[in-house]
């Protein structure tokens, strides 16, 4: 429901010509491999729906799709992420952000690192 309201507000603001800036990722996980202990070394993707408040703080996250064994590590990786809030005419507001995490394993990755 919240994402529907956000989408409608975004569409209305775009039609009215407002200066809109969606929420953005400022920093992500520098070492995602530390969250992948015990996970099969098969590439995969997890799609997350995030609720970012007007200060840029992550308020809620839910998995929309992805390999079940990668969902837990994806949520843990979010601890490393920092966000900039969405803005309308320079004023921050609460919004939603869809994030796709692509897990790829390099040949040098080992479970014990």
CNS distance restraints for C-alpha pairs under 8 A (distance, minus, plus):
assign (resid   1 and name CA) (resid   5 and name CA) 6.31 0.50 0.50
assign (resid   2 and name CA) (resid   6 and name CA) 6.16 0.50 0.50
assign (resid   2 and name CA) (resid  96 and name CA) 7.96 0.50 0.50
assign (resid   3 and name CA) (resid   7 and name CA) 6.01 0.50 0.50
assign (resid   3 and name CA) (resid  95 and name CA) 7.53 0.50 0.50
assign (resid   3 and name CA) (resid  96 and name CA) 5.99 0.50 0.50
assign (resid   4 and name CA) (resid   8 and name CA) 6.18 0.50 0.50
assign (resid   5 and name CA) (resid   9 and name CA) 6.11 0.50 0.50
assign (resid   6 and name CA) (resid  10 and name CA) 5.98 0.50 0.50
assign (resid   6 and name CA) (resid  95 and name CA) 6.23 0.50 0.50
assign (resid   6 and name CA) (resid  96 and name CA) 7.04 0.50 0.50
assign (resid   7 and name CA) (resid  11 and name CA) 6.08 0.50 0.50
assign (resid   8 and name CA) (resid  12 and name CA) 6.05 0.50 0.50
assign (resid   9 and name CA) (resid  13 and name CA) 5.97 0.50 0.50
assign (resid  10 and name CA) (resid  14 and name CA) 6.06 0.50 0.50
assign (resid  10 and name CA) (resid  20 and name CA) 7.76 0.50 0.50
assign (resid  11 and name CA) (resid  15 and name CA) 6.24 0.50 0.50
assign (resid  12 and name CA) (resid  16 and name CA) 6.23 0.50 0.50
assign (resid  13 and name CA) (resid  17 and name CA) 6.25 0.50 0.50
assign (resid  13 and name CA) (resid  18 and name CA) 5.36 0.50 0.50
assign (resid  13 and name CA) (resid  19 and name CA) 7.98 0.50 0.50
assign (resid  13 and name CA) (resid  20 and name CA) 7.40 0.50 0.50
assign (resid  14 and name CA) (resid  18 and name CA) 5.92 0.50 0.50
assign (resid  14 and name CA) (resid  19 and name CA) 7.79 0.50 0.50
assign (resid  14 and name CA) (resid  20 and name CA) 7.34 0.50 0.50
assign (resid  18 and name CA) (resid  88 and name CA) 6.79 0.50 0.50
assign (resid  18 and name CA) (resid  89 and name CA) 6.40 0.50 0.50
assign (resid  19 and name CA) (resid  88 and name CA) 5.66 0.50 0.50
assign (resid  19 and name CA) (resid  89 and name CA) 4.93 0.50 0.50
assign (resid  19 and name CA) (resid  90 and name CA) 7.71 0.50 0.50
assign (resid  20 and name CA) (resid  86 and name CA) 7.55 0.50 0.50
assign (resid  20 and name CA) (resid  87 and name CA) 5.76 0.50 0.50
assign (resid  20 and name CA) (resid  88 and name CA) 4.55 0.50 0.50
assign (resid  20 and name CA) (resid  89 and name CA) 6.37 0.50 0.50
assign (resid  21 and name CA) (resid  86 and name CA) 5.46 0.50 0.50
assign (resid  21 and name CA) (resid  87 and name CA) 4.99 0.50 0.50
assign (resid  21 and name CA) (resid  88 and name CA) 6.35 0.50 0.50
assign (resid  22 and name CA) (resid  85 and name CA) 7.20 0.50 0.50
assign (resid  22 and name CA) (resid  86 and name CA) 4.32 0.50 0.50
assign (resid  22 and name CA) (resid  87 and name CA) 6.44 0.50 0.50
assign (resid  22 and name CA) (resid  95 and name CA) 7.81 0.50 0.50
assign (resid  23 and name CA) (resid  52 and name CA) 7.28 0.50 0.50
assign (resid  23 and name CA) (resid  56 and name CA) 7.69 0.50 0.50
assign (resid  23 and name CA) (resid  83 and name CA) 6.87 0.50 0.50
assign (resid  23 and name CA) (resid  84 and name CA) 5.55 0.50 0.50
assign (resid  23 and name CA) (resid  85 and name CA) 4.58 0.50 0.50
assign (resid  23 and name CA) (resid  86 and name CA) 3.94 0.50 0.50
assign (resid  23 and name CA) (resid  87 and name CA) 7.43 0.50 0.50
assign (resid  23 and name CA) (resid  95 and name CA) 6.95 0.50 0.50
assign (resid  23 and name CA) (resid  96 and name CA) 7.52 0.50 0.50
assign (resid  23 and name CA) (resid  97 and name CA) 6.63 0.50 0.50
assign (resid  24 and name CA) (resid  83 and name CA) 5.58 0.50 0.50
assign (resid  24 and name CA) (resid  84 and name CA) 5.13 0.50 0.50
assign (resid  24 and name CA) (resid  85 and name CA) 6.71 0.50 0.50
assign (resid  24 and name CA) (resid  86 and name CA) 7.25 0.50 0.50
assign (resid  25 and name CA) (resid  81 and name CA) 7.12 0.50 0.50
assign (resid  25 and name CA) (resid  82 and name CA) 6.10 0.50 0.50
assign (resid  25 and name CA) (resid  83 and name CA) 4.58 0.50 0.50
assign (resid  25 and name CA) (resid  84 and name CA) 6.36 0.50 0.50
assign (resid  26 and name CA) (resid  81 and name CA) 7.35 0.50 0.50
assign (resid  26 and name CA) (resid  82 and name CA) 5.30 0.50 0.50
assign (resid  26 and name CA) (resid  83 and name CA) 5.13 0.50 0.50
assign (resid  26 and name CA) (resid  84 and name CA) 6.33 0.50 0.50
assign (resid  27 and name CA) (resid  80 and name CA) 7.44 0.50 0.50
assign (resid  27 and name CA) (resid  81 and name CA) 5.32 0.50 0.50
assign (resid  27 and name CA) (resid  82 and name CA) 5.13 0.50 0.50
assign (resid  27 and name CA) (resid  83 and name CA) 7.15 0.50 0.50
assign (resid  28 and name CA) (resid  78 and name CA) 7.66 0.50 0.50
assign (resid  28 and name CA) (resid  80 and name CA) 5.84 0.50 0.50
assign (resid  28 and name CA) (resid  81 and name CA) 4.40 0.50 0.50
assign (resid  28 and name CA) (resid  82 and name CA) 6.71 0.50 0.50
assign (resid  29 and name CA) (resid  77 and name CA) 6.09 0.50 0.50
assign (resid  29 and name CA) (resid  78 and name CA) 7.45 0.50 0.50
assign (resid  29 and name CA) (resid  80 and name CA) 5.06 0.50 0.50
assign (resid  29 and name CA) (resid  81 and name CA) 6.15 0.50 0.50
assign (resid  30 and name CA) (resid  80 and name CA) 7.91 0.50 0.50
assign (resid  32 and name CA) (resid  36 and name CA) 7.17 0.50 0.50
assign (resid  32 and name CA) (resid  77 and name CA) 6.50 0.50 0.50
assign (resid  33 and name CA) (resid  37 and name CA) 7.50 0.50 0.50
assign (resid  33 and name CA) (resid 109 and name CA) 7.84 0.50 0.50
assign (resid  34 and name CA) (resid 113 and name CA) 7.46 0.50 0.50
assign (resid  35 and name CA) (resid  73 and name CA) 5.28 0.50 0.50
assign (resid  35 and name CA) (resid  76 and name CA) 6.85 0.50 0.50
assign (resid  35 and name CA) (resid  77 and name CA) 6.86 0.50 0.50
assign (resid  36 and name CA) (resid  70 and name CA) 7.92 0.50 0.50
assign (resid  36 and name CA) (resid  73 and name CA) 6.15 0.50 0.50
assign (resid  36 and name CA) (resid 111 and name CA) 7.81 0.50 0.50
assign (resid  37 and name CA) (resid 111 and name CA) 5.67 0.50 0.50
assign (resid  37 and name CA) (resid 112 and name CA) 7.61 0.50 0.50
assign (resid  38 and name CA) (resid 111 and name CA) 7.02 0.50 0.50
assign (resid  39 and name CA) (resid  69 and name CA) 6.53 0.50 0.50
assign (resid  39 and name CA) (resid  70 and name CA) 7.26 0.50 0.50
assign (resid  41 and name CA) (resid 105 and name CA) 6.19 0.50 0.50
assign (resid  42 and name CA) (resid 104 and name CA) 7.44 0.50 0.50
assign (resid  42 and name CA) (resid 105 and name CA) 7.25 0.50 0.50
assign (resid  43 and name CA) (resid 102 and name CA) 7.53 0.50 0.50
assign (resid  43 and name CA) (resid 103 and name CA) 5.35 0.50 0.50
assign (resid  43 and name CA) (resid 104 and name CA) 4.79 0.50 0.50
assign (resid  43 and name CA) (resid 105 and name CA) 6.52 0.50 0.50
assign (resid  44 and name CA) (resid  66 and name CA) 7.21 0.50 0.50
assign (resid  44 and name CA) (resid  67 and name CA) 6.49 0.50 0.50
assign (resid  44 and name CA) (resid  70 and name CA) 7.56 0.50 0.50
assign (resid  44 and name CA) (resid 102 and name CA) 5.99 0.50 0.50
assign (resid  44 and name CA) (resid 103 and name CA) 5.20 0.50 0.50
assign (resid  44 and name CA) (resid 104 and name CA) 6.96 0.50 0.50
assign (resid  45 and name CA) (resid  66 and name CA) 5.47 0.50 0.50
assign (resid  45 and name CA) (resid  67 and name CA) 6.79 0.50 0.50
assign (resid  45 and name CA) (resid  70 and name CA) 7.77 0.50 0.50
assign (resid  45 and name CA) (resid 100 and name CA) 6.78 0.50 0.50
assign (resid  45 and name CA) (resid 101 and name CA) 5.53 0.50 0.50
assign (resid  45 and name CA) (resid 102 and name CA) 4.46 0.50 0.50
assign (resid  45 and name CA) (resid 103 and name CA) 5.90 0.50 0.50
assign (resid  46 and name CA) (resid  63 and name CA) 7.15 0.50 0.50
assign (resid  46 and name CA) (resid  64 and name CA) 7.64 0.50 0.50
assign (resid  46 and name CA) (resid  65 and name CA) 5.76 0.50 0.50
assign (resid  46 and name CA) (resid  66 and name CA) 4.10 0.50 0.50
assign (resid  46 and name CA) (resid  67 and name CA) 6.53 0.50 0.50
assign (resid  46 and name CA) (resid  70 and name CA) 6.84 0.50 0.50
assign (resid  46 and name CA) (resid  71 and name CA) 6.36 0.50 0.50
assign (resid  46 and name CA) (resid  74 and name CA) 7.11 0.50 0.50
assign (resid  46 and name CA) (resid 100 and name CA) 5.76 0.50 0.50
assign (resid  46 and name CA) (resid 101 and name CA) 5.25 0.50 0.50
assign (resid  46 and name CA) (resid 102 and name CA) 6.68 0.50 0.50
assign (resid  47 and name CA) (resid  63 and name CA) 5.99 0.50 0.50
assign (resid  47 and name CA) (resid  64 and name CA) 5.39 0.50 0.50
assign (resid  47 and name CA) (resid  65 and name CA) 5.22 0.50 0.50
assign (resid  47 and name CA) (resid  66 and name CA) 6.14 0.50 0.50
assign (resid  47 and name CA) (resid  98 and name CA) 7.11 0.50 0.50
assign (resid  47 and name CA) (resid  99 and name CA) 5.75 0.50 0.50
assign (resid  47 and name CA) (resid 100 and name CA) 4.39 0.50 0.50
assign (resid  47 and name CA) (resid 101 and name CA) 6.33 0.50 0.50
assign (resid  48 and name CA) (resid  61 and name CA) 6.58 0.50 0.50
assign (resid  48 and name CA) (resid  62 and name CA) 5.60 0.50 0.50
assign (resid  48 and name CA) (resid  63 and name CA) 4.51 0.50 0.50
assign (resid  48 and name CA) (resid  64 and name CA) 5.45 0.50 0.50
assign (resid  48 and name CA) (resid  65 and name CA) 7.30 0.50 0.50
assign (resid  48 and name CA) (resid  98 and name CA) 5.72 0.50 0.50
assign (resid  48 and name CA) (resid  99 and name CA) 5.13 0.50 0.50
assign (resid  48 and name CA) (resid 100 and name CA) 6.25 0.50 0.50
assign (resid  48 and name CA) (resid 101 and name CA) 7.96 0.50 0.50
assign (resid  49 and name CA) (resid  61 and name CA) 5.60 0.50 0.50
assign (resid  49 and name CA) (resid  62 and name CA) 5.36 0.50 0.50
assign (resid  49 and name CA) (resid  63 and name CA) 6.35 0.50 0.50
assign (resid  49 and name CA) (resid  64 and name CA) 6.56 0.50 0.50
assign (resid  49 and name CA) (resid  96 and name CA) 6.99 0.50 0.50
assign (resid  49 and name CA) (resid  97 and name CA) 5.95 0.50 0.50
assign (resid  49 and name CA) (resid  98 and name CA) 4.56 0.50 0.50
assign (resid  49 and name CA) (resid  99 and name CA) 6.34 0.50 0.50
assign (resid  50 and name CA) (resid  58 and name CA) 6.98 0.50 0.50
assign (resid  50 and name CA) (resid  59 and name CA) 7.60 0.50 0.50
assign (resid  50 and name CA) (resid  60 and name CA) 5.83 0.50 0.50
assign (resid  50 and name CA) (resid  61 and name CA) 4.49 0.50 0.50
assign (resid  50 and name CA) (resid  62 and name CA) 6.73 0.50 0.50
assign (resid  50 and name CA) (resid  96 and name CA) 5.50 0.50 0.50
assign (resid  50 and name CA) (resid  97 and name CA) 5.03 0.50 0.50
assign (resid  50 and name CA) (resid  98 and name CA) 6.03 0.50 0.50
assign (resid  50 and name CA) (resid  99 and name CA) 7.33 0.50 0.50
assign (resid  51 and name CA) (resid  58 and name CA) 5.99 0.50 0.50
assign (resid  51 and name CA) (resid  59 and name CA) 5.43 0.50 0.50
assign (resid  51 and name CA) (resid  60 and name CA) 5.05 0.50 0.50
assign (resid  51 and name CA) (resid  61 and name CA) 6.27 0.50 0.50
assign (resid  51 and name CA) (resid  94 and name CA) 7.42 0.50 0.50
assign (resid  51 and name CA) (resid  95 and name CA) 6.00 0.50 0.50
assign (resid  51 and name CA) (resid  96 and name CA) 4.63 0.50 0.50
assign (resid  51 and name CA) (resid  97 and name CA) 6.48 0.50 0.50
assign (resid  52 and name CA) (resid  56 and name CA) 5.66 0.50 0.50
assign (resid  52 and name CA) (resid  57 and name CA) 5.59 0.50 0.50
assign (resid  52 and name CA) (resid  58 and name CA) 4.71 0.50 0.50
assign (resid  52 and name CA) (resid  59 and name CA) 5.78 0.50 0.50
assign (resid  52 and name CA) (resid  60 and name CA) 7.47 0.50 0.50
assign (resid  52 and name CA) (resid  83 and name CA) 7.59 0.50 0.50
assign (resid  52 and name CA) (resid  85 and name CA) 6.49 0.50 0.50
assign (resid  52 and name CA) (resid  94 and name CA) 5.73 0.50 0.50
assign (resid  52 and name CA) (resid  95 and name CA) 5.43 0.50 0.50
assign (resid  52 and name CA) (resid  96 and name CA) 5.90 0.50 0.50
assign (resid  52 and name CA) (resid  97 and name CA) 7.18 0.50 0.50
assign (resid  53 and name CA) (resid  57 and name CA) 5.44 0.50 0.50
assign (resid  53 and name CA) (resid  58 and name CA) 6.52 0.50 0.50
assign (resid  53 and name CA) (resid  59 and name CA) 6.44 0.50 0.50
assign (resid  53 and name CA) (resid  85 and name CA) 6.52 0.50 0.50
assign (resid  53 and name CA) (resid  93 and name CA) 6.57 0.50 0.50
assign (resid  53 and name CA) (resid  94 and name CA) 4.13 0.50 0.50
assign (resid  53 and name CA) (resid  95 and name CA) 6.39 0.50 0.50
assign (resid  54 and name CA) (resid  85 and name CA) 5.39 0.50 0.50
assign (resid  54 and name CA) (resid  86 and name CA) 7.13 0.50 0.50
assign (resid  54 and name CA) (resid  92 and name CA) 5.10 0.50 0.50
assign (resid  54 and name CA) (resid  93 and name CA) 4.27 0.50 0.50
assign (resid  54 and name CA) (resid  94 and name CA) 4.57 0.50 0.50
assign (resid  54 and name CA) (resid  95 and name CA) 7.67 0.50 0.50
assign (resid  55 and name CA) (resid  84 and name CA) 7.40 0.50 0.50
assign (resid  55 and name CA) (resid  85 and name CA) 5.97 0.50 0.50
assign (resid  55 and name CA) (resid  92 and name CA) 7.21 0.50 0.50
assign (resid  55 and name CA) (resid  93 and name CA) 7.88 0.50 0.50
assign (resid  56 and name CA) (resid  82 and name CA) 7.38 0.50 0.50
assign (resid  56 and name CA) (resid  83 and name CA) 4.97 0.50 0.50
assign (resid  56 and name CA) (resid  84 and name CA) 4.74 0.50 0.50
assign (resid  56 and name CA) (resid  85 and name CA) 4.30 0.50 0.50
assign (resid  56 and name CA) (resid  86 and name CA) 7.94 0.50 0.50
assign (resid  57 and name CA) (resid  82 and name CA) 7.50 0.50 0.50
assign (resid  57 and name CA) (resid  83 and name CA) 6.65 0.50 0.50
assign (resid  57 and name CA) (resid  85 and name CA) 7.81 0.50 0.50
assign (resid  58 and name CA) (resid  83 and name CA) 7.54 0.50 0.50
assign (resid  61 and name CA) (resid  75 and name CA) 7.77 0.50 0.50
assign (resid  63 and name CA) (resid  71 and name CA) 6.89 0.50 0.50
assign (resid  66 and name CA) (resid  70 and name CA) 7.16 0.50 0.50
assign (resid  66 and name CA) (resid  71 and name CA) 6.80 0.50 0.50
assign (resid  67 and name CA) (resid  71 and name CA) 6.55 0.50 0.50
assign (resid  68 and name CA) (resid  72 and name CA) 7.66 0.50 0.50
assign (resid  69 and name CA) (resid  73 and name CA) 7.76 0.50 0.50
assign (resid  70 and name CA) (resid  74 and name CA) 6.07 0.50 0.50
assign (resid  71 and name CA) (resid  75 and name CA) 6.34 0.50 0.50
assign (resid  72 and name CA) (resid  76 and name CA) 6.37 0.50 0.50
assign (resid  73 and name CA) (resid  77 and name CA) 6.08 0.50 0.50
assign (resid  74 and name CA) (resid  78 and name CA) 6.56 0.50 0.50
assign (resid  74 and name CA) (resid 101 and name CA) 7.29 0.50 0.50
assign (resid  75 and name CA) (resid  79 and name CA) 7.50 0.50 0.50
assign (resid  77 and name CA) (resid  81 and name CA) 7.25 0.50 0.50
assign (resid  85 and name CA) (resid  92 and name CA) 5.78 0.50 0.50
assign (resid  85 and name CA) (resid  93 and name CA) 6.49 0.50 0.50
assign (resid  85 and name CA) (resid  94 and name CA) 6.92 0.50 0.50
assign (resid  85 and name CA) (resid  95 and name CA) 7.46 0.50 0.50
assign (resid  86 and name CA) (resid  92 and name CA) 5.52 0.50 0.50
assign (resid  86 and name CA) (resid  93 and name CA) 5.64 0.50 0.50
assign (resid  86 and name CA) (resid  94 and name CA) 6.74 0.50 0.50
assign (resid  86 and name CA) (resid  95 and name CA) 6.28 0.50 0.50
assign (resid  87 and name CA) (resid  91 and name CA) 5.07 0.50 0.50
assign (resid  87 and name CA) (resid  92 and name CA) 4.20 0.50 0.50
assign (resid  87 and name CA) (resid  93 and name CA) 5.85 0.50 0.50
assign (resid  88 and name CA) (resid  92 and name CA) 6.44 0.50 0.50
assign (resid  88 and name CA) (resid  93 and name CA) 7.34 0.50 0.50
assign (resid 105 and name CA) (resid 109 and name CA) 6.43 0.50 0.50
assign (resid 109 and name CA) (resid 113 and name CA) 7.59 0.50 0.50
